[in-house]
Amino acid sequence: MATATRTTPYTYNSGLDYDVCVKSIIIGDSGVGKSSLLYRFTDQDWNPHYIATIGVDFKVLTFERNGKVVKLQLWDTAGQERFRTITHSYYRGAHGIILVYDVTNMETFENISSWMTDVQKFGVEGAPLVLVANKTDLANKRVVPREAGEQLAEKLQCKYYETSARENLAVDEAFNFIVDTCVNRRLRDVDKSVSRRNKLLLPDRADMNTKQKTSSGPCEC
């Protein structure tokens, strides 16, 4: 399966036409590094002075896959409790979810269950999920062991990645998985939709043969 690595020609959206749109959201407590992960993936950059996201932020990228132009929307949601009701609406229609916690903050790990409640309540059933343990470069401050993250991912039946936005560790891998999974699902859905539409537009061969036989028979009048 092709991956959306830096060799893939990502471009910022500039009003280009596209064949399929894919939407993914990034959720988790405030301060876990959601914005840092997003900008590391999209801009290959890291800024230690990001301010907390207010409401939502997003990036839109376009690239080609299987001969089709894909429009990718990556939504970065605010983690503060006061914004939760606002961000709930962004779960709707999301084709993939990236759930992030901070390995140096046990509370952000324990709050994953609350975020999963929102996912189950407001998200699309069956949407692929990735669990991301961020800030692994701060090894001396780590309080959430890798084993705990792996066990949680197994319980949630999702992929698990340990990342560092600062050191650019496994960021592309985590995003590539969710992007590739969502894109390939969407492309299959588009192909199935086109196939069904074509079947509706084309007359049934048996009906055509029946009509031909009827029209070529003797006139009863």
PyMOL commands that set and color helices and strands:
alter all, ss='L'
color gray80, all
select helices_A, chain A and resi 34-43+81-91+106-110+112-122+139-141+146-156+171-201+205-216
alter helices_A, ss='H'
color red, helices_A
select strands_A, chain A and resi 11-12+20-27+56-65+68-77+96-102+129-134+159-162
alter strands_A, ss='S'
color yellow, strands_A
deselect
rebuild
show_as cartoon
